[in-house]
Amino acid sequence: MSRTTFQGPVRSMAGFYSQGPANVVNVPDGTNTLALTVADHAGKILTTNDASLTITLPPLVATADSASAGPGADPNTLNNQGVQFMIFIETAATAVKIGTDGTDKYVGSILMVDTDTAGATTGYAPGATNDFINFNGNTTGGIAGTWVRITALKSLKWLVEGVVLGSGAVGTPFADS
């Protein structure tokens, strides 16, 4: 099916759902770096079995739509506000990093579940300069079952949410590049 662009609100009286293998993108084993794109990864679940992987989000573009193509918003706009990337870790991470372009920063929060302390939980929010999420499979999370959803919120801001599984003396996975 080709891509379709709608202008204005779309309403469903019975809901929308995505199904099928194209909705889950398995990061090939042995991939050291992965640059996410809106066309290939947005709105899908990315799964990784790599213990060591650097994932880079695309630059956040919040410029206004051009009025040059058709009535209303330009269907070819580069504006990517609202796109979401869902990342699920299937194998304990030793060095999985999810970074921005260095200019964009994270906002939001994640819930850390300490798997060796009877499921104790702690919430973490990124600092004003944090542009990386670092999972080490231990104190900063990344144990199998960890997931994060990252949404292009507005200029320079990626919204992050998720449940991160860690162990030991857990601490924030948010960091500066």
Residue pairs with C-beta under 8 A, 6 or more apart in sequence:
5 75
7 71
7 72
7 73
18 43
22 44
23 43
23 44
23 45
24 44
24 45
24 46
24 47
25 40
25 41
25 44
25 45
25 46
25 47
26 46
26 47
26 48
26 49
27 34
27 46
27 47
27 48
27 49
27 50
27 53
29 49
29 50
30 50
31 48
31 50
31 53
32 50
32 52
32 53
32 54
33 53
33 54
33 55
33 56
34 53
34 54
34 55
34 56
35 56
35 58
36 42
36 46
36 55
36 56
36 57
36 58
36 85
37 58
38 58
38 80
38 83
41 85
42 80
42 83
42 84
42 85
43 83
43 84
44 86
45 86
45 87
45 88
46 55
46 85
46 86
46 87
46 88
47 88
47 89
47 90
48 87
48 88
48 89
48 90
48 91
48 96
49 90
49 91
50 91
50 96
51 91
51 92
51 93
51 94
51 95
51 96
51 137
52 93
52 94
52 95
52 96
53 93
53 95
53 96
53 97
54 96
54 97
54 99
55 87
55 96
55 97
55 98
55 99
56 98
56 99
56 100
56 101
57 85
57 98
57 99
57 100
57 101
57 104
57 150
57 158
58 80
58 101
59 101
59 103
59 104
60 80
60 81
60 100
60 101
60 104
60 152
60 154
60 155
60 156
60 157
60 158
61 78
61 79
61 80
61 81
62 79
62 81
62 152
62 154
62 155
63 78
63 79
64 79
65 73
65 74
65 77
65 79
66 74
66 77
67 73
67 74
68 74
69 75
69 76
80 152
81 152
81 153
81 154
82 151
82 152
83 151
83 152
84 149
84 150
84 151
84 152
85 149
85 150
85 151
86 147
86 148
86 149
87 98
87 147
87 148
87 149
87 150
88 146
88 147
89 96
89 135
89 142
89 143
89 144
89 145
89 146
89 147
90 144
91 144
92 137
92 142
92 143
92 144
93 135
93 136
93 137
93 141
93 142
93 143
93 146
94 136
94 137
94 142
95 134
95 135
95 136
96 134
96 135
96 137
96 142
97 132
97 133
97 134
97 135
98 132
98 133
98 148
98 150
99 131
99 132
99 133
99 177
100 106
100 131
100 132
100 158
101 131
102 131
102 177
103 131
103 156
104 131
104 156
104 157
104 158
105 126
105 128
105 129
105 130
105 131
105 156
105 157
105 158
106 126
106 130
106 131
106 133
106 150
106 157
106 158
106 159
106 160
106 174
107 125
107 126
107 153
107 157
107 158
107 159
107 160
108 125
108 126
108 159
108 160
108 161
109 123
109 124
109 125
109 160
109 161
110 123
110 124
110 141
110 148
110 160
110 161
110 162
110 163
110 164
110 173
111 121
111 122
111 123
111 162
111 163
111 164
112 121
112 122
112 123
112 124
112 141
112 164
112 165
112 166
112 170
112 173
113 119
113 120
113 121
113 163
113 164
113 165
113 166
114 120
114 121
114 122
114 166
114 167
114 170
115 143
115 165
115 166
115 167
116 167
116 168
122 170
124 171
124 172
124 173
124 174
125 174
126 160
126 172
126 174
127 174
127 176
129 176
130 174
130 175
130 176
131 176
131 177
132 174
132 175
132 176
132 177
133 148
133 160
133 173
133 174
133 175
134 140
134 173
134 174
134 175
135 141
135 142
135 146
135 164
135 173
136 142
137 143
138 166
138 167
138 168
139 166
139 167
139 168
139 169
139 170
139 171
140 166
140 170
140 171
140 172
140 173
141 164
141 165
141 166
141 170
141 173
142 164
142 165
142 166
142 173
143 165
143 166
143 167
144 165
145 165
146 162
146 163
146 164
146 165
147 162
147 163
147 164
148 160
148 161
148 162
148 164
149 160
149 161
149 162
150 158
150 159
150 160
151 158
151 159
151 160
152 158
152 159
153 159
164 173
